[in-house]
Amino acid sequence: MKKILSITAVIVLLFSGSALFAQKVFKVEYESQADIKVYIVNYESQADLNVYMVKYESQASKDGLWYDVAYESQAEFKLYFVQYESQADLKIFFVDYESQAGWKNNSKQHILKFKNQ
């Protein structure tokens, strides 16, 4: 009986853990509300991170796969999109396919500190 409970507990932790570390983002209106200032570049070669917006929270399982939440309180990171590249903490490029998402500049990984990788 104890073995079954232990296995069940591990399974529950695995599934709940992925939800806890989802890359959930929320766009804020003011710079002072943001965790990260982001600039969208025109070319992939200029980006620190390639981003793909997923449709479901469960898909946001690695760096660059972002899920846009409806409420600020649900977000792991609050983003403010700046007008000029020089104002940004992170430069992103939106890609067309999930497989293209990920870091282009590994030196910027500390900015997001995603725990699930």
Secondary structure as GFF3:
##gff-version 3
##sequence-region A 1 117
A	DSSP	alpha_helix	2	20	.	.	.	ID=ss1
A	DSSP	beta_strand	24	27	.	.	.	ID=ss2
A	DSSP	three_ten_helix	31	33	.	.	.	ID=ss3
A	DSSP	beta_strand	36	40	.	.	.	ID=ss4
A	DSSP	three_ten_helix	44	46	.	.	.	ID=ss5
A	DSSP	beta_strand	49	53	.	.	.	ID=ss6
A	DSSP	three_ten_helix	57	59	.	.	.	ID=ss7
A	DSSP	beta_strand	65	68	.	.	.	ID=ss8
A	DSSP	three_ten_helix	72	74	.	.	.	ID=ss9
A	DSSP	beta_strand	77	81	.	.	.	ID=ss10
A	DSSP	three_ten_helix	85	87	.	.	.	ID=ss11
A	DSSP	beta_strand	90	94	.	.	.	ID=ss12
A	DSSP	three_ten_helix	98	100	.	.	.	ID=ss13
A	DSSP	beta_strand	102	103	.	.	.	ID=ss14
A	DSSP	three_ten_helix	106	111	.	.	.	ID=ss15
###
